């Protein structure tokens, strides 16, 4: 196992995207703010696709390039670094509203003036606000976010007046976190990581007192570089806490790791990757998925203790799914709980396209009125 960390880009998406599957039928897609679409050169099939780069892209741009001049003034840099604005939340709220207001010019223009079969847009503003303003999850201080939410809601209403079907999906929920659990410290306590405690303490102090630019020059620009300075050797390690994933170097110790971690009150479950995912690229993914109990946030940092108190908003495992359209039932009872990866096969079925046999998920037939043509039409599969 190489101790190497890199950021995923569009080139790391190995399976054809939904828009690429639509390309095979000469259908048109618009993708806005969708992660891992940058650089555009990493998307193999995009002749009938318009793409607006997402918040994580190093530049705000649009494909095809000929649209750049038309929309340049609206391609603002996203104010996604919400953590920097903890001392001036009202100003940040205003900044996000101005960003959304400006970008909506692109969203409306592409929605109303371009031809499309799939219009896919991500609003990250809700995520940023829920991180910085955890109190809104309890219905408090909502005046900070209402102006931006109003803009998004008005846009959704416009979409509903144009589109045949509208899906509103979140790949995760949010909750208030009251504890931070330091996963790597727990692994170290159980002998799976050896690290230099003196270096760890020095880095913690440096992060508090040194200017950010000086710290980056000393440790390197990667957000993960401080881990490599602390760790001497490891059997397993958490690199990106948002994934809840642990990379295991010594596979013989997986059972011991699972047993050790599940002894902590803050951990709900530890699941081996092979029980969740399949495919030729799983070797690049974490070996263990650690699921926190409610109110617990994970960190990869090395601290003096495994647990600290906190009060922040962060991701929770349950997302949302809402469907709107003429053929959609008013009341839906699901045979099985819908999952994020059920969306792609459902969209393909609506568009009358065959579904690749190796595509994860299922068509959510329960959402359609039984007497509708879409419900009565058989699901077609093919080997991609």
TIBA-253169 format. One line per 4 residues: number of its first residue (from 1); their letters; for each residue z, y, x of C-alpha. Coordinates in Angstrom, 2 decimals, padded with zeros to 5 digits, m for minus. Layout:
// TIBA-253169
NUM	a	Z/Y/X | ... $
//
This chain:
// TIBA-253169
1	xxxx	000.00/000.00/000.00 | m001.03/003.34/001.51 | 001.52/006.15/001.25 | m001.08/008.61/000.01 $
5	xxxx	m000.90/011.02/m002.92 | m003.88/012.84/m004.39 | m004.70/014.61/m007.64 | m006.93/012.95/m010.18 $
9	xxxx	m010.19/014.68/m011.01 | m013.22/013.96/m013.19 | m014.46/011.55/m010.51 | m011.49/009.26/m011.11 $
13	xxxx	m012.45/008.56/m014.74 | m014.15/005.18/m014.37 | m014.90/004.38/m018.02 | m017.49/006.39/m019.97 $
17	xxxx	m015.90/009.26/m021.87 | m016.34/009.56/m025.62 | m018.89/012.32/m025.03 | m020.83/010.05/m022.67 $
21	xxxx	m020.94/007.30/m025.30 | m022.34/009.89/m027.72 | m024.96/010.89/m025.12 | m026.43/007.39/m025.37 $
25	xxxx	m027.31/008.19/m029.01 | m028.55/011.72/m028.17 | m025.56/013.24/m029.96 | m024.09/016.54/m028.84 $
29	xxxx	m020.51/017.25/m027.73 | m018.44/020.33/m026.93 | m015.37/019.71/m024.74 | m012.91/022.56/m024.31 $
33	xxxx	m009.80/022.53/m022.10 | m009.98/018.74/m021.71 | m008.14/017.50/m018.59 | m010.07/015.65/m015.88 $
37	xxxx	m013.44/017.14/m016.76 | m013.47/019.16/m013.51 | m015.54/019.15/m011.40 | m018.36/018.79/m013.90 $
41	xxxx	m020.37/016.83/m011.33 | m017.94/013.94/m011.87 | m019.24/013.46/m015.43 | m022.31/011.29/m015.16 $
45	xxxx	m023.92/011.90/m018.57 | m023.72/015.46/m019.88 | m027.24/016.57/m020.82 | m026.11/017.19/m024.42 $
49	xxxx	m022.61/018.38/m023.59 | m021.00/021.80/m023.19 | m017.75/021.80/m021.18 | m015.14/024.52/m020.71 $
53	xxxx	m012.76/023.78/m017.83 | m009.09/023.06/m018.54 | m005.88/024.71/m017.31 | m005.55/022.38/m014.30 $
57	xxxx	m009.01/023.19/m012.91 | m009.03/025.38/m009.77 | m011.52/027.71/m011.46 | m012.26/028.67/m015.05 $
61	xxxx	m015.91/027.98/m015.67 | m018.33/026.44/m018.15 | m021.13/023.88/m018.13 | m024.06/024.33/m018.25 $
65	xxxx	m023.93/027.11/m015.70 | m026.39/029.23/m017.67 | m023.57/029.98/m020.16 | m021.35/031.41/m017.42 $
69	xxxx	m022.72/034.96/m017.69 | m022.36/035.02/m021.47 | m018.70/033.92/m021.47 | m017.42/035.13/m018.11 $
73	xxxx	m015.11/037.82/m019.53 | m013.36/035.26/m021.75 | m012.74/032.66/m019.04 | m009.24/033.86/m018.22 $
77	xxxx	m006.94/031.95/m015.91 | m004.42/030.07/m018.10 | m000.77/031.19/m017.87 | 000.32/027.57/m017.47 $
81	xxxx	003.01/028.12/m014.85 | 005.62/028.62/m017.55 | 008.54/027.78/m015.22 | 008.05/031.09/m013.38 $
85	xxxx	008.76/033.09/m016.53 | 012.26/031.88/m017.40 | 013.76/035.34/m016.89 | 011.27/037.18/m019.08 $
89	xxxx	010.39/034.93/m021.99 | 009.26/037.73/m024.27 | 006.73/038.94/m021.71 | 005.45/035.39/m021.25 $
93	xxxx	005.07/034.99/m024.99 | 002.94/038.12/m025.07 | 000.87/036.93/m022.11 | 000.07/033.60/m023.77 $
97	xxxx	m000.93/035.32/m027.01 | m003.34/037.61/m025.14 | m004.81/034.61/m023.31 | m005.31/032.67/m026.56 $
101	xxxx	m006.76/035.69/m028.33 | m009.32/036.17/m025.55 | m010.30/032.52/m025.20 | m010.78/032.19/m028.96 $
105	xxxx	m013.97/034.21/m028.54 | m015.49/031.24/m026.70 | m014.01/028.68/m029.10 | m015.42/030.41/m032.19 $
109	xxxx	m018.79/031.10/m030.63 | m019.33/027.50/m029.58 | m018.00/026.21/m032.90 | m020.17/028.40/m035.09 $
113	xxxx	m023.35/028.95/m033.05 | m023.97/025.72/m031.16 | m025.10/022.40/m032.59 | m022.58/019.61/m032.10 $
117	xxxx	m021.53/016.20/m033.39 | m018.18/016.18/m031.59 | m016.11/019.32/m031.04 | m013.08/018.49/m028.90 $
121	xxxx	m010.52/021.17/m028.02 | m007.08/021.05/m026.39 | m004.49/023.77/m027.06 | m001.97/023.59/m024.21 $
125	xxxx	m000.10/026.68/m025.39 | 002.12/024.53/m027.62 | 003.11/022.46/m024.60 | 003.90/025.49/m022.44 $
129	xxxx	006.03/027.09/m025.13 | 007.95/023.88/m025.87 | 008.88/023.58/m022.19 | 010.06/027.15/m021.79 $
133	xxxx	011.55/027.70/m025.27 | 013.39/024.44/m026.10 | 015.27/026.25/m028.86 | 012.10/026.43/m030.98 $
137	xxxx	012.42/022.67/m031.41 | 015.57/023.45/m033.41 | 013.85/026.24/m035.35 | 015.43/029.03/m033.31 $
141	xxxx	013.68/032.08/m031.75 | 010.40/031.04/m033.36 | 009.36/034.70/m033.46 | 008.46/034.26/m029.76 $
145	xxxx	005.73/031.73/m030.54 | 004.63/032.53/m034.10 | 001.91/035.06/m033.12 | 000.15/032.47/m030.91 $
149	xxxx	000.69/029.62/m033.36 | m000.78/031.81/m036.11 | m003.96/032.28/m034.05 | m004.27/028.53/m033.47 $
153	xxxx	m003.63/027.76/m037.15 | m006.28/030.24/m038.26 | m008.76/028.60/m035.89 | m007.94/025.16/m037.33 $
157	xxxx	m008.60/026.48/m040.83 | m012.02/027.72/m039.67 | m012.74/024.30/m038.17 | m011.80/022.63/m041.46 $
161	xxxx	m014.34/024.81/m043.28 | m017.13/023.69/m040.92 | m016.42/020.11/m039.80 | m016.79/016.98/m041.94 $
165	xxxx	m013.70/015.48/m040.32 | m010.80/017.03/m038.44 | m008.30/015.04/m036.37 | m005.20/016.76/m035.02 $
169	xxxx	m003.69/014.62/m032.27 | m000.92/014.94/m029.70 | m000.56/012.33/m026.96 | 003.19/013.00/m026.82 $
173	xxxx	005.95/014.78/m028.66 | 008.72/017.10/m027.47 | 012.49/017.07/m027.51 | 015.41/018.92/m025.96 $
177	xxxx	016.57/017.24/m022.77 | 020.27/017.35/m022.00 | 020.25/015.16/m018.89 | 018.14/014.89/m015.75 $
181	xxxx	018.02/011.39/m014.30 | 017.03/011.15/m010.62 | 015.07/007.91/m010.50 | 014.63/007.79/m006.72 $
185	xxxx	018.35/008.29/m006.20 | 018.98/005.32/m008.51 | 016.46/003.26/m006.52 | 018.21/004.31/m003.29 $
189	xxxx	021.62/003.37/m004.70 | 020.29/m000.14/m005.24 | 018.73/m000.45/m001.79 | 015.08/000.06/m002.74 $
193	xxxx	014.69/003.39/m000.89 | 016.04/004.52/002.46 | 016.05/008.27/002.93 | 017.50/010.89/005.24 $
197	xxxx	020.34/012.54/003.31 | 020.65/015.35/005.86 | 016.97/016.26/005.50 | 017.29/016.01/001.74 $
201	xxxx	020.17/018.49/001.75 | 018.34/020.88/004.09 | 015.22/020.82/001.89 | 017.30/021.46/m001.26 $
205	xxxx	018.91/024.49/000.39 | 015.54/025.70/001.73 | 013.99/025.52/m001.75 | 016.73/027.82/m003.03 $
209	xxxx	016.69/030.45/m000.27 | 013.24/030.42/001.36 | 010.27/032.33/m000.11 | 007.76/029.97/m001.68 $
213	xxxx	004.94/030.80/000.76 | 007.20/030.17/003.77 | 008.36/026.86/002.30 | 004.76/025.76/001.69 $
217	xxxx	003.83/026.66/005.26 | 006.76/024.63/006.57 | 006.43/021.53/004.39 | 002.79/021.70/003.33 $
221	xxxx	001.29/022.80/000.03 | 001.52/019.49/m001.81 | 004.30/019.44/m004.40 | 005.04/015.86/m003.22 $
225	xxxx	005.36/016.67/000.50 | 009.17/017.10/000.36 | 009.43/013.42/m000.68 | 007.69/012.26/002.50 $
229	xxxx	010.02/014.39/004.62 | 013.08/012.69/003.10 | 011.97/009.06/002.73 | 012.21/006.72/005.73 $
233	xxxx	011.19/003.49/004.00 | 010.89/002.19/000.45 | 010.23/m000.86/m001.69 | 009.54/001.34/m004.73 $
237	xxxx	009.29/005.05/m005.45 | 008.61/007.51/m008.27 | 006.04/010.14/m007.29 | 005.14/011.86/m010.58 $
241	xxxx	007.98/011.78/m013.14 | 005.77/012.92/m016.02 | 004.04/009.51/m015.93 | 007.38/007.62/m016.04 $
245	xxxx	005.77/005.40/m013.41 | 007.21/003.72/m010.32 | 004.96/002.47/m007.52 | 006.23/m000.79/m006.03 $
249	xxxx	005.41/m001.73/m002.44 | 007.44/m004.93/m002.37 | 006.29/m006.84/m005.46 | 008.80/m009.66/m004.82 $
253	xxxx	011.61/m007.32/m005.84 | 010.19/m006.18/m009.22 | 012.62/m008.30/m011.26 | 015.59/m006.99/m009.24 $
257	xxxx	014.38/m003.41/m009.75 | 014.04/m003.87/m013.51 | 017.53/m005.36/m013.75 | 019.06/m002.61/m011.61 $
261	xxxx	017.44/000.27/m013.50 | 018.23/m001.07/m016.99 | 021.92/m000.99/m016.05 | 021.84/002.82/m016.20 $
265	xxxx	022.81/004.35/m019.54 | 019.95/006.86/m019.31 | 017.19/004.23/m019.26 | 015.92/002.62/m022.46 $
269	xxxx	013.57/000.06/m020.92 | 011.56/m000.86/m017.83 | 008.17/m002.46/m018.48 | 005.72/m004.01/m016.06 $
273	xxxx	002.33/m002.35/m016.07 | 000.46/m005.59/m016.74 | 002.16/m005.86/m020.14 | 000.64/m002.52/m021.21 $
277	xxxx	m002.64/m002.02/m019.37 | m005.56/m004.17/m018.30 | m008.77/m003.57/m016.41 | m010.23/m003.40/m012.89 $
281	xxxx	m008.43/m000.20/m011.84 | m004.80/m001.01/m012.67 | m004.08/m001.43/m008.94 | m004.23/002.37/m008.68 $
285	xxxx	m001.54/002.81/m011.34 | 002.27/002.58/m011.14 | 003.64/m000.97/m011.26 | 006.59/m000.18/m013.52 $
289	xxxx	006.87/002.14/m016.51 | 010.40/003.43/m017.06 | 011.20/004.69/m020.56 | 014.09/007.16/m020.86 $
293	xxxx	016.58/007.29/m023.69 | 016.43/010.28/m026.01 | 017.45/013.53/m024.38 | 016.81/012.29/m020.81 $
297	xxxx	014.28/013.80/m018.38 | 013.22/012.06/m015.17 | 012.97/013.68/m011.74 | 011.76/012.34/m008.39 $
301	xxxx	014.08/014.67/m006.46 | 016.83/013.40/m004.15 | 020.20/014.76/m005.23 | 023.85/013.91/m004.63 $
305	xxxx	024.09/012.21/m008.01 | 021.84/010.22/m010.31 | 022.53/012.42/m013.36 | 022.91/016.15/m014.01 $
309	xxxx	023.24/018.17/m017.20 | 020.37/020.40/m018.30 | 018.90/022.17/m021.32 | 015.11/022.14/m021.33 $
313	xxxx	012.20/021.06/m023.49 | 010.16/018.12/m022.25 | 007.88/015.29/m023.34 | 008.94/012.60/m025.80 $
317	xxxx	007.06/009.34/m026.34 | 005.93/009.84/m029.98 | 002.89/012.01/m030.69 | 001.29/013.12/m033.96 $
321	xxxx	m001.85/012.19/m035.85 | m003.30/014.09/m038.80 | m006.69/013.56/m040.47 | m008.63/015.83/m042.82 $
325	xxxx	m011.97/015.30/m044.58 | m013.69/014.37/m047.83 | m013.34/010.62/m047.22 | m009.73/010.82/m046.03 $
329	xxxx	m006.97/009.49/m048.27 | m004.32/011.91/m049.50 | m001.64/009.33/m048.71 | m002.03/006.87/m045.84 $
333	xxxx	m000.04/003.72/m045.13 | m000.84/002.28/m041.72 | m000.94/m001.46/m041.14 | m000.05/m000.77/m037.52 $
337	xxxx	001.19/002.46/m036.00 | m001.82/004.52/m034.82 | m002.14/005.11/m031.10 | m003.98/007.72/m029.07 $
341	xxxx	m006.62/005.24/m027.96 | m007.47/004.43/m031.59 | m009.15/007.84/m031.87 | m012.27/007.01/m029.82 $
345	xxxx	m013.30/003.89/m031.78 | m012.56/005.70/m035.06 | m014.83/008.62/m034.07 | m017.59/006.22/m032.99 $
349	xxxx	m017.36/004.42/m036.35 | m017.56/007.68/m038.30 | m020.72/008.59/m036.38 | m022.22/005.16/m037.11 $
353	xxxx	m022.21/004.09/m033.47 | m021.33/000.63/m032.12 | m018.01/000.29/m030.34 | m017.89/m001.15/m026.82 $
357	xxxx	m016.19/m004.55/m026.93 | m013.93/m003.65/m024.00 | m012.80/m000.32/m025.48 | m009.06/m000.09/m026.13 $
361	xxxx	m007.90/000.65/m029.66 | m009.17/m000.05/m033.17 | m010.89/001.81/m035.99 | m008.23/003.38/m038.23 $
365	xxxx	m009.79/002.07/m041.44 | m006.61/002.85/m043.41 | m007.36/006.58/m043.37 | m010.59/006.29/m045.38 $
369	xxxx	m010.93/006.05/m049.15 | m011.79/002.42/m049.96 | m014.91/003.33/m051.95 | m016.34/005.60/m049.25 $
373	xxxx	m019.43/004.57/m047.31 | m017.50/004.77/m044.03 | m014.80/002.36/m045.27 | m017.32/m000.12/m046.64 $
377	xxxx	m019.49/m000.04/m043.53 | m018.76/m002.88/m041.11 | m017.50/m002.12/m037.61 | m020.23/m002.75/m035.03 $
381	xxxx	m019.40/m003.89/m031.51 | m021.44/m004.32/m028.37 | m020.90/m005.12/m024.70 | m021.27/m001.91/m022.67 $
//
